[in-house]
Amino acid sequence: MLSLAPPSDLPSISYPHLDKIVHFIFYYIFFILWYYALCGPQPYKTVKKKALFIAFAMAFTYGTVVEVLQYSMGKGRSGDVFDALANTAGIICGIFTVILWNAINKTIKRAN
């Protein structure tokens, strides 16, 4: 699990706020994958609120636990509130993407 690995074991790239961008993208994709995994067959038929909530809860809890572990474990890692905010922003954008994608699919199906 790279999130808990000592920073000396990770590749170093110098780019301002790259870690926040990586957090955002990871949790954006993480949320969407969990949502569609929880939807079962015909995920585009309607937005499934239960799957939306469970995927949000799982991604948010995972991100929070990782940040708390980084803060409490030491080993050169430190928990960061801004990392948690980037995680949450990625999840929220994932929610909007799922809702928008389902709305687009409904519109296309009605047009056909």
Secondary structure, DSSP 8 states (H G I E B T S, - for coil): -GGGS-GGGS-----TTHHHHHHHHHHHHHHHHHHHHHH-S-TTSS--HHHHHHHHHHHHHHHHHHHHHHHHH-TT----HHHHHHHHHHHHHHHHHHHHHHHHHHHHHHH-
